[in-house]
Amino acid sequence: MPVVKYRVHGTGLPRRQTELPVPGWAGEPQPRVDGSHEQIWHCAPFSEGARYGIEILYPFEQELRVRTHRGRVQLEADWGPDPGGGLNWPPFRPFGEGFYSYQIVLDLMVDGAWAVRTEPHPRFYADMTSSVPIAVPALIRTSWWPMMFFAIFKAPPKGATHVFRKGEGFLQVIVIPAEPDLTLEPMGEATPPSASSNRAASTLAATSCRLTPAGCRPPKRFSTALIGTCCARPRRANAAADLAEDWPRPRTSRGPRRRRSACTSRAFHRAKATLQL
């Protein structure tokens, strides 16, 4: 990995690789077991992707609130007098219609074959209140221009408020190749999977099943929002076995028997037939 050199002008907090605080914006410390509610940190692809970057933390004591009123951006904060230092004060300003800017004044430098890209902080994707700032992606070729004069943010929609608080991440920077030298080739349906792909798939399935004690079935209170990408899909035979195992069996003693609907009866017989294959 390349070395990322940085220099901060004016007020700033130490740069660091993005963290997922638990408890915090990444969720609660609930284990991924049966009976727990899903947390965004349970999703391994998201957690690994979030930790990939460098998070920029809001450095000011003054809390900033950004709203959109009658199509114009409103910046609300008690900035106080200009502290000096030659920087614009206040550091946030409207930027055209529907955007606002922050004079970040941050120097970043990586090797010539690499570049840095700004993007929203990962907590933006975990936020359900529309209060996390939305940084506009931008590619910076630091080999010839290592200074970030400002960062641009999209204004919040009507009725929402972006909130900046000291110590909270509001921007992420990732390091990527400077040139998108990609070659796209169709794989083709006849292309056989490699041995390494088969081993990776087996490892993923085994890991997903170990995360959930009840086999590959998702915990009872889990929604399908995260399970779809974070848990291996069970094989049809296993799914049918689970269905048949959990199905209420007929009562052997005399007495009234519960009557199954036509739909549930057909589902039961299809599962039973699958087990006999």
N, C-alpha and C positions, 0 to 999 in steps of 0.2 A: 504494500500500500504506500502511496506517496506521503511525504511529510507536508503537513499544512502549517505554514507559518502565519502568524497573525500579529497585528498591532492595533490597539484601541486608542482613539483620540477622544479626549474629554471623558465624560462619565460612562462607565461601563462595568459590567460584571465579568468574572472569569469565564472564558469559553470552555465548553466541555461537550463530550459526546452525549447525545440525547439519552435521557433517562426516563424510565417508566415507573413513577412512584406508586407504590401500593402499600397502604391506601393512598389515594390521590386521584388524579384525572384518569389513570389507567384502570381504576376499579377498586374493588374491595378485596381483602385477603381471604377470599373464599376458595377452597380447593376445588379442583375440577372433578367432583365426585357426584354421585347420585344424590339429589336433594339440594344441590347448590344452584344459585342463580348464575347465569352466564356473565362473565366479565370479559372486557375487551382484551385483557392481557392473556386470557386463555388461548387466544388465537396465535399460534406460533408464527405464521407468515407475517401477521401485522407486527408482532413484538420484534421480530428480527428486522423488519423493514424500518420500524421506528427508531431502533438503536443504530441504524446505519449512519445517521447524519450527525451534525454539530448543531446544538440548539443555542439560539440567541435569547438571552433573558432580558426582560424589561428592567432597566437600571434605575429608574427615577422613583423618588419617594411619592411624588404626586400621582394619584390615580387618574387615569384618562378614560373618558367615556366618549364613544363615537356613535352618532346617530345620523339618520337621514331624515330631513324635514323639508317637505315640499320640494323634493328633488335635489336638495343641496346638503352637503356634508357639514355636520356640526361637531366640533371638537370641544369637549367640556372638561376643563381641568384648572385647578388653581396653581398656575405655574410660578407665580411670584416674580420678583425682579430678575433681570438677566444676570446670571452668575459670572459672565465674562468668559474669556477663553477663545473668542473669535468665531464661535459657532452660532448658527441661527437659533433664536429663542423666541417662542417655544419651538422645539424640534419637530413637531408635527404640524402639517399644513394641508389644506385641501389641494387636490391635484386633479384639475379638470372636473368633469361631472361624473360622479359615481366612484371616485377614488380619492385616496389621501396618501401622503408621503411622510416618511420619517428620515431625518438626517442622521443616519446611523454612523457614518464616518468610521468605517472599519476597513482595515487593510488585511487582505488574505492573499497568500501566494502558494501555488503548487507548481510542480514541474510543467514544462511546456506542453507535454502530451495530455495534460489534464486540465480541467476547468472546474469551477464551482457553480452550483445552481441553487438559487433560493427557491423555497417552496413553503407552503403552510406548515406550521408546527403539527406534529402528529396528534396532539390533543384536540385539534380541530375536528378530527374524525370521530372522536369519542364524545364530543360536546353535543348535547341535546337542547341547548338553550340559545344557540346562535350568538353566543357572546365571545367566542374566540376569534381573533383577527384572522383575515384571509389574505395571506401574502401572495402576491402575483409572482409566478415563476419567472426567473430571469437567469440567463447564462452569462457568466463573467469569465472572460479569458484572462486569467491573472498573469500570463506570461508577458503581456505588454501593458496591462492596466490592472494593477493589484488593489485599487482603491474602490471601496463601495461608498459612494457619496450619500446615497439614499436608497431606501426600499419602498416599494409601492404596495398598497393594500387596497383591496376592493371594499367599497362602502357596504355597510350592513343593509339588508332589505328593510322595508318600512316596518316599524314596530319592533325591530331588533336593536340591540346595543352591543357594540364591541367594547370590551373592558380590558384595560392594561393595568396590571398590578405588579409591584416590584417583586422580582424573583420568579415570575411566571414566564414560561417560554412563549414567544409570539412569532418566532421565525425559525426555520431550519435551513441549514446549508448542507448540501451533499457534494461529494467529489465524484466527478464522472469523466470519461474520456472527452477531450475537447472536440473531437470530430465524430459525427455519427456514421462511421464507416461500417455500415451494415450491408450484408448480402442476404436477401430473402430468397429462399428456395423452398418449393413445396415438398413436403415430406412424402406424400403419396400414401395411399391406404395399404399398399403392398409392402411398405418398409417395415421390416421386423424390428421389434424393440431389442435394444442391446441387453447384454447380460447385466451391465451395471444398472440399467433402468429397472430390470426385474428385481434386482436386489434392493434398490431404493424403494420400490413399491412395497415389497415385503416388509422392509424395515418400518415404513410409514404406517402400514396397516397394524403391525405388531405394537408400535408405539402408541397409536391411537387407542387400541384396545386396552393397553395397560393403563392409560389415563382414565378410562372409565371402567370401574370394577364390574359393572354389569355387562361385560362383553363389549361388543361394538354398538350396543344400543345407547343412544344419548340419555343423559340423566333426565328424570321425569320433568323437572321444572325448566329444562333448557329449551329455549326457542330455537328455530331452525336458522336464525340469522347468522350465527357463527358456526354452527355445526356443519353447514354445507361445505365450508372450505377448510375446516380444522379437524374433522373427524373422517376417517376412512369409511367409504360406503360399504356396508355389510354385504356379503354374498347372499344370493337369493335363497339358498338352502338354509343359511343361518336365520335369515329373516322369517322364513316359513316356520322354522323350528321354534323361534321365539313366539310367533303368533299362536302356534298350536299349544305350546307350553302354557301360555298365559290364558288360553281360552277356557271359559268355565265348562267343566265336564258335566254330563248329565247326572242327575241324582239317582242313586241305586235304590234308595228306600222309597216306599210308597208316599204319595203326596203330590201336590200340584207341582208341575214342572214349568220352568220359565220358557216362554215361547220365543224362539228366535225369529227375527224378520227374514224375509227372503234374501235380502242383500247380505246380511251377516252370515246366513247359512252358506251361501255360495262362497263367501270369502273363506270360511272354515274348511270347506271341502277342497278348495283350490290349494290351501296350505297343506292339507293332508295328502293330496295327490302329489305335491312337490316333494314331500318327504319320502314317498314311496319310489321316487325315480332313482 
